[in-house]
Amino acid sequence: MLALAGCAAAGAGSGASSAPTGAPATTLRVGPLSTQNLLTLAVDDGLAAQHLADVGVDLAVSPSFPAFAPAAEALAAGHVDVVSGSTTAVVAALAGTPDLVVVAVEHDAGDTQGIVAHGEVTDVAGLAGRSVAVNRGGTGEYLLRLALREAGLTPEDVTVEHLAPPDAATAFAAGRVDAWATWDQYLVGAQALPGVRTVALARDLGSDNRTVHVTTRDVVERHPAAVAALYDALVAEADALRADPGRRAGAYRASGADAQVAAALGALETPDVRPADDGFAAELARVAALYVEEGMIPGAVDVTGVAVDATRLTRAEDGGVRP
């Protein structure tokens, strides 16, 4: 339980950061998540501010968000310009905010998302008749639907408990649910509990769900150089993590994660940053199609143009070149 308790802690350094003085003409407002993904890390260690300052752009940072849903609401309301989430979260949000675009994609080893279970459950088929906690419409429910499809099961074959991650952490640790589909520090914390088995990881399920960094089409069109510079900062952050793997574990400890959980997260393979190219656009389309087929959204979602390749944006904040 102690291992899971730190999962809900917000990033301690995410509340304030800015580029060097000099009255830049543009300010990019970033809303990081409380999880230590590459955007959160690049904000906290100054790489984001540095790269933005190089193109004459200042950085303003909001308090961290616990999940993509409130971050997307702030983005839609014009309170922030860039946030982080997952492919699944973007698909779920597109119906209400159709001008969302993805500008950077993290590729990992497929071991940061998965399904864990207590006791006798050793594989996906063993979930039949069990209770499974998921976050509604997000990564957890997506993973469960993939797993059930693989095993020839349906959602009616399990008891789906829709719980926010902190509530699911408490319920799973107490044994009030049999299994949990989750990610990141929640997954690693659950894996450390006695008697818990990892039923499946994202890579075992052929998941197309990735950590993504999101803005709006309006921001890309008005400030292409700022978006391009932030993409470069994410690449630099990934390089820095590969050079010093302890950076990520230290960041999780600083944000309140249990030491064991932080160490396990730091030992995972460093993600790569890649543009939201045609390959990602195909992944996004597959996720959207599954959501429609599974009835997880009321109707088809148009994902055309949601993927924007930040490596093709102008590096000059002059407004003269568009993606």
N, C-alpha and C positions, 0 to 999 in steps of 0.2 A: 504493500500500500504506500509505503514511503517512497518507493521508486516511482510510482505513478503520480504521487502528489505534486512533484515538481513540474509535471508536464504542462500544467495550466499557467505557470508563471510567465509573465511577459518579459520581453527583452529589456534589460536594465538600461542599455545605452541607446535605445531607439527614440528617446523623446526629443533630442535636440542635436542638430548638426547643421553646419552651413559651410558654403564655399568661402574661400578667402575674400576679404573686403576688396572693393574696387568698383562697386555699383554696376554689376552685370545688368544687361538689358532684360534678361529673362530669368525667372525663377521656376524651377521644376519642383513640384510638391510631391514627395514620396510618402506613401503610407505602408510601412513594412508590417509583416506579420510577426507575431511573437515567437514563432519557430525560427530556428537559425538557418534559413535558406540563404542562398548567395546574395540576394538583395539586402536582407537584414544585416548580414555580415559586412557587405560593402558600405552600407550606411554607417554602421557602428565603427568601423576602422578607418574611415575617411577616404577610401578609394572612390566612392561615388562622388563625393564633393570635389576631389582632386580632378577627376576626369571631366566633370561638368565645368569646373573653373577653367579648364584648358580651352573650352569653346565659349567662354564668357557667360556661363550660366550659373546662377546661384542654386543652392539646394536648401529646401525647407522640408522638415521631417515632422510628420504628425505622430502622436502617440501610437504605439503599435496596436494592430488589430488582432483579435483572437482567431479569426477565420476570414475566409474570402467574402462571405455574405455581407457582413457589415462594411468591409473594405469596398466592395462593389457599390454599396449604397452611397458611400462617401464619394466614390468616383463619379457615379451618375449625378450626384447633387453638385458636382463641381468643387468639392472641398479638397480633393487630392487629384494628382495627375497620373500616378503610377502606383499599382498595387501588385500583390502576388496572389497566386491561387493554384488551382489544379485544372487540368483539361476538363474534368467532369464539372467542376464548379463553374467554369466559363460556359459550358453548354447549358447548364441549368439557368444561368443568369441572362443568356442572350435573348430570351423571350421578352424580358422586361427592359433590357438595355442593349438594343441591337447594334449600337455603334462601338461596342467593345472590340479591341484588337489585341492580339498576342504579339509581342515583339521579341521575346527571348524564351528559350526552352531549356530546362535542365534535363540532361540525360544521365541516369545513374544505372547501377547494376540490377535494378529491379528488386532490391531487397529492403527498401524503405517503406513498403506497403504490404500488407498481408492479413491473413486470418489466423487468429490464435484461438485455442480451445482448452477447456479443462478436461481432465480425466481420460475417458476411454476414446474420445474422438481423435482419430489419427489421420483421417483423410477427409476430403470434401464430402464423399458419400455418407460419412458418419455424422454429418450435420443434420440429416433427416430426423425430424422429431425433436430437434434441439432449439433452444432460443439463441438468437444471434443479435448482438447490438450493432447498429450501424448509424451513421449520420445521414439523415434523410436526403436523398438526391445527390449526395456527394461521393467522395472516394470510397467510404465504407460500403454504401449500398451498391455502387458500381462493382466493387470487387466481389461482393456476395452474389450479385446477378451473374457475373462471369463464372464464378465457381459452381453455382447451381446448374447453369447451362452445361458445363463440362461434365457434371455428374448425372445429367439427365433428370435433374430435379427442377421443381418450380418454387416460387416464393411461398406457395401454399404448403409445401412440405416442411417448412421451418416456421418458427415463431419469430417474426422480425420485430425487434425492439428499436424504435427510433429514439436515439438518445444523443445529446450533444457530447462531444468527446470527454469533457471532465466528468459528466454524469455516467457515461459508459465506463470510464476508468474505475469509478467507485463501485459500480454494479458488478463489473467483471472481477475485480479484486475480492469482493465479498461473496462471489459465487452465485449472485442472483441472476446472471445470464451464463449460458454454457459456452458461448463463443463470442468473438468480437472481431469485426473487420475494421482495420484502422491503419495508422501510418506513423512514420517519424518517431518522435520520442514516446508517443503512446504505445506504438508497437514494441519498441525495444524495452520499455518498462514492463509491459505485459509478459514478454518473453522471459523476463528475469524472475517471474513469480514461480513458486514451487508447483510442480505438477502440470505446468502449462506446456502445451505442444504447439508448434507452428504447423498449421494445417496446410497452408499454401502461401507462397509469396507472389507478388505481382508478376514476376517473370514466369512463374509456373502456370499462370492463367492467361498469358498472352495479352496482358494489360496494355492499353494505349494511353493510360493516364499518366501525366507528367506534371512536375512543378513548372508553372509558367509565370511570366511577368507581363502584366496587362496594363494597357492604357486605353485611350479613346482615339477614334479616327481624327477628331478635331485636334487633339494634342499633337499627333504625328504630323498632321498637315501644317500646323502653325509653328512647331518647334522640332523639325526633323533632326537637327544637329544635337539637341539635348537628348533625344531618345537614342540616337546613335552613340553618343558619349556614355550614356548609362549602360548600354549594351557592352561597350568596351570595358567599363568598370566591372561588370559581371564576369567577363572573360578573365580580367586581371585577378579578381577574387578567387576564381577557380584555380588559377595558376599558383596563387599564394597559398592556398590550402594544400595543393600537391607538394609544394616545397616545405610546408610546415603543417603536417596533419594534426598536430596538437592544438592548432588555432580553433578548430571547430569544437573539440571537446571542452576547451576553455570557455568558449562562448556559451555553450549549453550550461556549464557549471555557473557562470556568471548570471545566467537568466533564471537560475533556481532549480535546474534539473539535478536529480540525485547523481552522486559521483559515479556510481556504477553505470547508470544509464548514459551519462555524458561520455564516459570512456568507450562504451559500446558504439555510440553514434560517431565518435571521433575515429573509430577503427574502420568504419564503412568506407568504401571506395569513393573518392572525391567525384562529384558529378561534373560532366562537361557542360559548357554553355554552347548552344547551337542556335542558329537563326530559325525563326518560324517560317520555314521554307515549304516547298511543295510536299515533302515527306510528312512534315507536321500537319499540313492541311489535310492530308489523307487520313492521318490518325484522328484528327478532330472530327472528320466526317464519319468515321466508324463509330466513335463514341456517341455522336449525335444520333446516328441510326439505331444504335442499341437502346438509347433512352426512349426513342419513339416506339420501337418494337416491344419494349418491356412496359410501356405505359407509364414511364417515370416523368414524362412531360406531356402536356395536353395535346400537342401537335408538332408537326415538323418544324425544325429550326434551320434557318438559312445560315450556313457557316461560310458562305462565299466571301472572300476578302477579309476574313477574320485574322488569317495569318499574314503578318507583315514582316518581311525580311529586313531587319534593322541594318544589316551589312550593306544594303543597297541605298540607304538614306544618305543625304548630303551631310558632310561633316562641317559645314559652315552655317551658322545660325543667321542666314541672310534672307530666309523666306523665298529664295529664288528657285529652289529645286524641290520637287515633291516626289514621294515614293511612287 
